[in-house]
Amino acid sequence: MLAIPLYVFLIIYFLFLLMFGLFFLINIGHLFQTAALTASSIFVAILLLGVSFLILWTTVYLLGDVDWQQSVTIFNPAWIGNVFSFTTLP
């Protein structure tokens, strides 16, 4: 049986968050570097930061009670074990 623990998906999610944060910081750095600090660019950056924090807070709230040691079954040989047994149904 091939199973993956749930904490693997959590690690992948954290890596995604790390990349997102890195790209956000690069974006803010480019705003300052190119002197493109207009009202609309600052508004969009603040809006993006607010929506990101809202998504992060919702994720923490919803995933707080998850048992991360539980595993997800990817493949179980028993699923195909009965394919070639020719038994009649009652």
N, CA, C and O atoms as a GROMACS GRO file, in nm:
protein
  360
    1MET      N    1   0.085  -0.117   0.000
    1MET     CA    2   0.000   0.000   0.000
    1MET      C    3   0.090   0.124   0.000
    1MET      O    4   0.183   0.135   0.080
    2LEU      N    5   0.061   0.214  -0.088
    2LEU     CA    6   0.137   0.338  -0.100
    2LEU      C    7   0.055   0.450  -0.034
    2LEU      O    8  -0.054   0.483  -0.080
    3ALA      N    9   0.110   0.508   0.072
    3ALA     CA   10   0.039   0.612   0.146
    3ALA      C   11   0.135   0.726   0.175
    3ALA      O   12   0.254   0.704   0.198
    4ILE      N   13   0.082   0.847   0.175
    4ILE     CA   14   0.161   0.967   0.203
    4ILE      C   15   0.099   1.035   0.325
    4ILE      O   16  -0.022   1.057   0.328
    5PRO      N   17   0.180   1.068   0.426
    5PRO     CA   18   0.126   1.139   0.542
    5PRO      C   19   0.082   1.281   0.504
    5PRO      O   20   0.135   1.341   0.410
    6LEU      N   21  -0.014   1.333   0.578
    6LEU     CA   22  -0.067   1.465   0.545
    6LEU      C   23   0.035   1.576   0.562
    6LEU      O   24   0.027   1.679   0.495
    7TYR      N   25   0.132   1.557   0.652
    7TYR     CA   26   0.228   1.665   0.674
    7TYR      C   27   0.316   1.691   0.551
    7TYR      O   28   0.379   1.796   0.542
    8VAL      N   29   0.321   1.598   0.457
    8VAL     CA   30   0.394   1.623   0.332
    8VAL      C   31   0.325   1.735   0.254
    8VAL      O   32   0.391   1.822   0.198
    9PHE      N   33   0.192   1.733   0.251
    9PHE     CA   34   0.118   1.840   0.184
    9PHE      C   35   0.135   1.973   0.256
    9PHE      O   36   0.137   2.078   0.192
   10LEU      N   37   0.148   1.968   0.388
   10LEU     CA   38   0.171   2.090   0.465
   10LEU      C   39   0.308   2.150   0.433
   10LEU      O   40   0.322   2.271   0.422
   11ILE      N   41   0.409   2.065   0.419
   11ILE     CA   42   0.542   2.112   0.383
   11ILE      C   43   0.541   2.174   0.243
   11ILE      O   44   0.604   2.278   0.220
   12ILE      N   45   0.471   2.111   0.150
   12ILE     CA   46   0.459   2.167   0.015
   12ILE      C   47   0.389   2.302   0.019
   12ILE      O   48   0.428   2.394  -0.053
   13TYR      N   49   0.286   2.316   0.103
   13TYR     CA   50   0.215   2.443   0.117
   13TYR      C   51   0.308   2.550   0.176
   13TYR      O   52   0.305   2.664   0.131
   14PHE      N   53   0.389   2.513   0.275
   14PHE     CA   54   0.483   2.609   0.332
   14PHE      C   55   0.587   2.654   0.229
   14PHE      O   56   0.626   2.771   0.227
   15LEU      N   57   0.632   2.561   0.145
   15LEU     CA   58   0.725   2.600   0.039
   15LEU      C   59   0.660   2.696  -0.060
   15LEU      O   60   0.724   2.790  -0.107
   16PHE      N   61   0.532   2.673  -0.090
   16PHE     CA   62   0.458   2.766  -0.175
   16PHE      C   63   0.449   2.904  -0.109
   16PHE      O   64   0.467   3.006  -0.175
   17LEU      N   65   0.420   2.906   0.022
   17LEU     CA   66   0.412   3.034   0.092
   17LEU      C   67   0.546   3.106   0.093
   17LEU      O   68   0.551   3.228   0.081
   18LEU      N   69   0.654   3.031   0.107
   18LEU     CA   70   0.786   3.091   0.105
   18LEU      C   71   0.814   3.154  -0.031
   18LEU      O   72   0.865   3.266  -0.038
   19MET      N   73   0.782   3.085  -0.138
   19MET     CA   74   0.801   3.140  -0.273
   19MET      C   75   0.712   3.262  -0.295
   19MET      O   76   0.756   3.361  -0.355
   20PHE      N   77   0.589   3.256  -0.248
   20PHE     CA   78   0.498   3.369  -0.263
   20PHE      C   79   0.552   3.492  -0.189
   20PHE      O   80   0.550   3.602  -0.243
   21GLY      N   81   0.600   3.472  -0.067
   21GLY     CA   82   0.657   3.582   0.010
   21GLY      C   83   0.780   3.641  -0.056
   21GLY      O   84   0.799   3.762  -0.056
   22LEU      N   85   0.863   3.554  -0.113
   22LEU     CA   86   0.981   3.601  -0.184
   22LEU      C   87   0.942   3.686  -0.305
   22LEU      O   88   0.999   3.793  -0.328
   23PHE      N   89   0.846   3.639  -0.383
   23PHE     CA   90   0.802   3.716  -0.499
   23PHE      C   91   0.735   3.847  -0.458
   23PHE      O   92   0.748   3.948  -0.527
   24PHE      N   93   0.664   3.847  -0.345
   24PHE     CA   94   0.602   3.970  -0.298
   24PHE      C   95   0.709   4.073  -0.260
   24PHE      O   96   0.697   4.191  -0.291
   25LEU      N   97   0.813   4.026  -0.191
   25LEU     CA   98   0.921   4.118  -0.154
   25LEU      C   99   0.994   4.170  -0.276
   25LEU      O  100   1.034   4.286  -0.280
   26ILE      N  101   1.014   4.084  -0.376
   26ILE     CA  102   1.077   4.129  -0.501
   26ILE      C  103   0.988   4.233  -0.569
   26ILE      O  104   1.039   4.331  -0.623
   27ASN      N  105   0.859   4.213  -0.567
   27ASN     CA  106   0.766   4.308  -0.628
   27ASN      C  107   0.773   4.444  -0.558
   27ASN      O  108   0.779   4.548  -0.624
   28ILE      N  109   0.773   4.444  -0.425
   28ILE     CA  110   0.783   4.570  -0.351
   28ILE      C  111   0.918   4.636  -0.377
   28ILE      O  112   0.927   4.758  -0.391
   29GLY      N  113   1.024   4.555  -0.383
   29GLY     CA  114   1.156   4.610  -0.413
   29GLY      C  115   1.161   4.676  -0.549
   29GLY      O  116   1.225   4.780  -0.565
   30HIS      N  117   1.096   4.617  -0.647
   30HIS     CA  118   1.093   4.678  -0.780
   30HIS      C  119   1.012   4.806  -0.782
   30HIS      O  120   1.044   4.898  -0.857
   31LEU      N  121   0.908   4.814  -0.698
   31LEU     CA  122   0.834   4.940  -0.691
   31LEU      C  123   0.923   5.052  -0.642
   31LEU      O  124   0.918   5.163  -0.695
   32PHE      N  125   1.005   5.025  -0.541
   32PHE     CA  126   1.094   5.129  -0.490
   32PHE      C  127   1.211   5.154  -0.584
   32PHE      O  128   1.255   5.268  -0.600
   33GLN      N  129   1.263   5.048  -0.646
   33GLN     CA  130   1.380   5.062  -0.732
   33GLN      C  131   1.349   5.143  -0.858
   33GLN      O  132   1.432   5.222  -0.904
   34THR      N  133   1.232   5.123  -0.914
   34THR     CA  134   1.197   5.193  -1.036
   34THR      C  135   1.121   5.323  -1.010
   34THR      O  136   1.078   5.390  -1.104
   35ALA      N  137   1.105   5.358  -0.886
   35ALA     CA  138   1.035   5.480  -0.845
   35ALA      C  139   0.894   5.483  -0.902
   35ALA      O  140   0.846   5.587  -0.947
   36ALA      N  141   0.828   5.369  -0.899
   36ALA     CA  142   0.691   5.360  -0.950
   36ALA      C  143   0.592   5.363  -0.835
   36ALA      O  144   0.492   5.291  -0.836
   37LEU      N  145   0.618   5.446  -0.737
   37LEU     CA  146   0.532   5.455  -0.620
   37LEU      C  147   0.415   5.550  -0.647
   37LEU      O  148   0.411   5.662  -0.596
   38THR      N  149   0.322   5.503  -0.726
   38THR     CA  150   0.201   5.581  -0.748
   38THR      C  151   0.096   5.534  -0.650
   38THR      O  152   0.113   5.433  -0.582
   39ALA      N  153  -0.011   5.607  -0.643
   39ALA     CA  154  -0.119   5.571  -0.550
   39ALA      C  155  -0.180   5.437  -0.588
   39ALA      O  156  -0.214   5.357  -0.500
   40SER      N  157  -0.195   5.413  -0.716
   40SER     CA  158  -0.257   5.287  -0.757
   40SER      C  159  -0.165   5.167  -0.730
   40SER      O  160  -0.215   5.061  -0.691
   41SER      N  161  -0.035   5.181  -0.748
   41SER     CA  162   0.055   5.068  -0.722
   41SER      C  163   0.063   5.038  -0.573
   41SER      O  164   0.068   4.921  -0.534
   42ILE      N  165   0.064   5.140  -0.490
   42ILE     CA  166   0.064   5.118  -0.345
   42ILE      C  167  -0.068   5.056  -0.302
   42ILE      O  168  -0.069   4.966  -0.217
   43PHE      N  169  -0.179   5.101  -0.359
   43PHE     CA  170  -0.310   5.044  -0.325
   43PHE      C  171  -0.317   4.897  -0.361
   43PHE      O  172  -0.366   4.816  -0.282
   44VAL      N  173  -0.270   4.862  -0.479
   44VAL     CA  174  -0.273   4.722  -0.523
   44VAL      C  175  -0.182   4.638  -0.435
   44VAL      O  176  -0.217   4.524  -0.402
   45ALA      N  177  -0.066   4.689  -0.397
   45ALA     CA  178   0.026   4.615  -0.311
   45ALA      C  179  -0.036   4.592  -0.173
   45ALA      O  180  -0.026   4.482  -0.118
   46ILE      N  181  -0.100   4.694  -0.118
   46ILE     CA  182  -0.165   4.680   0.013
   46ILE      C  183  -0.284   4.586   0.002
   46ILE      O  184  -0.307   4.506   0.093
   47LEU      N  185  -0.359   4.593  -0.107
   47LEU     CA  186  -0.472   4.503  -0.127
   47LEU      C  187  -0.423   4.358  -0.138
   47LEU      O  188  -0.483   4.268  -0.080
   48LEU      N  189  -0.317   4.336  -0.212
   48LEU     CA  190  -0.261   4.202  -0.225
   48LEU      C  191  -0.210   4.150  -0.091
   48LEU      O  192  -0.230   4.033  -0.059
   49LEU      N  193  -0.146   4.235  -0.014
   49LEU     CA  194  -0.098   4.194   0.118
   49LEU      C  195  -0.215   4.161   0.210
   49LEU      O  196  -0.209   4.063   0.285
   50GLY      N  197  -0.322   4.242   0.206
   50GLY     CA  198  -0.439   4.214   0.290
   50GLY      C  199  -0.509   4.085   0.254
   50GLY      O  200  -0.548   4.008   0.342
   51VAL      N  201  -0.527   4.061   0.125
   51VAL     CA  202  -0.591   3.936   0.081
   51VAL      C  203  -0.503   3.817   0.116
   51VAL      O  204  -0.554   3.711   0.151
   52SER      N  205  -0.373   3.833   0.106
   52SER     CA  206  -0.281   3.724   0.141
   52SER      C  207  -0.290   3.690   0.289
   52SER      O  208  -0.295   3.573   0.325
   53PHE      N  209  -0.293   3.791   0.374
   53PHE     CA  210  -0.307   3.766   0.517
   53PHE      C  211  -0.443   3.704   0.550
   53PHE      O  212  -0.452   3.620   0.640
   54LEU      N  213  -0.548   3.745   0.479
   54LEU     CA  214  -0.679   3.686   0.501
   54LEU      C  215  -0.679   3.538   0.463
   54LEU      O  216  -0.734   3.455   0.536
   55ILE      N  217  -0.617   3.504   0.352
   55ILE     CA  218  -0.607   3.363   0.311
   55ILE      C  219  -0.524   3.285   0.410
   55ILE      O  220  -0.559   3.172   0.445
   56LEU      N  221  -0.413   3.342   0.457
   56LEU     CA  222  -0.329   3.274   0.554
   56LEU      C  223  -0.402   3.252   0.686
   56LEU      O  224  -0.393   3.143   0.744
   57TRP      N  225  -0.475   3.351   0.734
   57TRP     CA  226  -0.550   3.337   0.858
   57TRP      C  227  -0.659   3.231   0.842
   57TRP      O  228  -0.679   3.150   0.933
   58THR      N  229  -0.730   3.231   0.729
   58THR     CA  230  -0.834   3.131   0.705
   58THR      C  231  -0.774   2.990   0.699
   58THR      O  232  -0.834   2.896   0.750
   59THR      N  233  -0.658   2.977   0.639
   59THR     CA  234  -0.591   2.847   0.633
   59THR      C  235  -0.555   2.798   0.773
   59THR      O  236  -0.579   2.682   0.806
   60VAL      N  237  -0.498   2.885   0.855
   60VAL     CA  238  -0.462   2.847   0.992
   60VAL      C  239  -0.587   2.810   1.071
   60VAL      O  240  -0.586   2.714   1.148
   61TYR      N  241  -0.693   2.885   1.053
   61TYR     CA  242  -0.818   2.860   1.126
   61TYR      C  243  -0.879   2.725   1.086
   61TYR      O  244  -0.924   2.649   1.172
   62LEU      N  245  -0.882   2.696   0.956
   62LEU     CA  246  -0.945   2.574   0.909
   62LEU      C  247  -0.860   2.449   0.932
   62LEU      O  248  -0.914   2.340   0.950
   63LEU      N  249  -0.728   2.464   0.932
   63LEU     CA  250  -0.641   2.348   0.945
   63LEU      C  251  -0.590   2.327   1.088
   63LEU      O  252  -0.501   2.246   1.111
   64GLY      N  253  -0.645   2.400   1.183
   64GLY     CA  254  -0.598   2.391   1.321
   64GLY      C  255  -0.623   2.256   1.386
   64GLY      O  256  -0.543   2.214   1.469
   65ASP      N  257  -0.731   2.189   1.352
   65ASP     CA  258  -0.767   2.063   1.418
   65ASP      C  259  -0.734   1.940   1.335
   65ASP      O  260  -0.785   1.832   1.364
   66VAL      N  261  -0.650   1.953   1.235
   66VAL     CA  262  -0.618   1.841   1.148
   66VAL      C  263  -0.511   1.754   1.214
   66VAL      O  264  -0.414   1.805   1.270
   67ASP      N  265  -0.530   1.623   1.208
   67ASP     CA  266  -0.429   1.528   1.255
   67ASP      C  267  -0.328   1.507   1.142
   67ASP      O  268  -0.358   1.437   1.045
   68TRP      N  269  -0.212   1.567   1.153
   68TRP     CA  270  -0.114   1.566   1.045
   68TRP      C  271  -0.042   1.432   1.033
   68TRP      O  272   0.033   1.412   0.937
   69GLN      N  273  -0.061   1.340   1.128
   69GLN     CA  274  -0.001   1.208   1.118
   69GLN      C  275  -0.087   1.112   1.037
   69GLN      O  276  -0.042   1.004   1.001
   70GLN      N  277  -0.209   1.151   1.007
   70GLN     CA  278  -0.297   1.070   0.923
   70GLN      C  279  -0.238   1.057   0.784
   70GLN      O  280  -0.172   1.149   0.736
   71SER      N  281  -0.261   0.946   0.719
   71SER     CA  282  -0.204   0.927   0.586
   71SER      C  283  -0.312   0.920   0.480
   71SER      O  284  -0.427   0.884   0.508
   72VAL      N  285  -0.273   0.954   0.358
   72VAL     CA  286  -0.361   0.950   0.242
   72VAL      C  287  -0.316   0.832   0.156
   72VAL      O  288  -0.200   0.825   0.116
   73THR      N  289  -0.406   0.740   0.128
   73THR     CA  290  -0.372   0.624   0.047
   73THR      C  291  -0.372   0.663  -0.100
   73THR      O  292  -0.473   0.708  -0.154
   74ILE      N  293  -0.258   0.645  -0.164
   74ILE     CA  294  -0.244   0.676  -0.305
   74ILE      C  295  -0.277   0.554  -0.390
   74ILE      O  296  -0.348   0.564  -0.491
   75PHE      N  297  -0.225   0.438  -0.349
   75PHE     CA  298  -0.250   0.315  -0.424
   75PHE      C  299  -0.254   0.199  -0.327
   75PHE      O  300  -0.169   0.186  -0.239
   76ASN      N  301  -0.355   0.114  -0.343
   76ASN     CA  302  -0.369  -0.007  -0.263
   76ASN      C  303  -0.390  -0.123  -0.359
   76ASN      O  304  -0.486  -0.122  -0.436
   77PRO      N  305  -0.303  -0.223  -0.356
   77PRO     CA  306  -0.317  -0.335  -0.450
   77PRO      C  307  -0.450  -0.411  -0.433
   77PRO      O  308  -0.494  -0.478  -0.526
   78ALA      N  309  -0.512  -0.400  -0.320
   78ALA     CA  310  -0.641  -0.467  -0.299
   78ALA      C  311  -0.750  -0.409  -0.388
   78ALA      O  312  -0.852  -0.474  -0.414
   79TRP      N  313  -0.731  -0.286  -0.434
   79TRP     CA  314  -0.830  -0.225  -0.521
   79TRP      C  315  -0.842  -0.299  -0.653
   79TRP      O  316  -0.951  -0.307  -0.710
   80ILE      N  317  -0.731  -0.354  -0.702
   80ILE     CA  318  -0.737  -0.426  -0.829
   80ILE      C  319  -0.725  -0.577  -0.810
   80ILE      O  320  -0.718  -0.651  -0.907
   81GLY      N  321  -0.724  -0.623  -0.686
   81GLY     CA  322  -0.708  -0.764  -0.658
   81GLY      C  323  -0.826  -0.847  -0.703
   81GLY      O  324  -0.809  -0.964  -0.738
   82ASN      N  325  -0.944  -0.792  -0.704
   82ASN     CA  326  -1.064  -0.866  -0.739
   82ASN      C  327  -1.106  -0.846  -0.884
   82ASN      O  328  -1.216  -0.887  -0.922
   83VAL      N  329  -1.023  -0.785  -0.963
   83VAL     CA  330  -1.059  -0.759  -1.102
   83VAL      C  331  -1.068  -0.889  -1.181
   83VAL      O  332  -1.157  -0.905  -1.264
   84PHE      N  333  -0.977  -0.981  -1.156
   84PHE     CA  334  -0.971  -1.104  -1.233
   84PHE      C  335  -1.034  -1.224  -1.163
   84PHE      O  336  -1.021  -1.337  -1.210
   85SER      N  337  -1.102  -1.201  -1.054
   85SER     CA  338  -1.174  -1.313  -0.990
   85SER      C  339  -1.315  -1.315  -1.046
   85SER      O  340  -1.390  -1.218  -1.036
   86PHE      N  341  -1.350  -1.428  -1.105
   86PHE     CA  342  -1.478  -1.438  -1.174
   86PHE      C  343  -1.581  -1.508  -1.085
   86PHE      O  344  -1.621  -1.622  -1.110
   87THR      N  345  -1.620  -1.438  -0.985
   87THR     CA  346  -1.722  -1.493  -0.897
   87THR      C  347  -1.856  -1.436  -0.940
   87THR      O  348  -1.866  -1.324  -0.989
   88THR      N  349  -1.958  -1.516  -0.921
   88THR     CA  350  -2.093  -1.471  -0.958
   88THR      C  351  -2.155  -1.398  -0.840
   88THR      O  352  -2.132  -1.433  -0.724
   89LEU      N  353  -2.231  -1.301  -0.872
   89LEU     CA  354  -2.302  -1.227  -0.769
   89LEU      C  355  -2.427  -1.301  -0.728
   89LEU      O  356  -2.491  -1.364  -0.813
   90PRO      N  357  -2.465  -1.295  -0.602
   90PRO     CA  358  -2.586  -1.366  -0.558
   90PRO      C  359  -2.714  -1.306  -0.612
   90PRO      O  360  -2.822  -1.356  -0.582
   0.00000   0.00000   0.00000
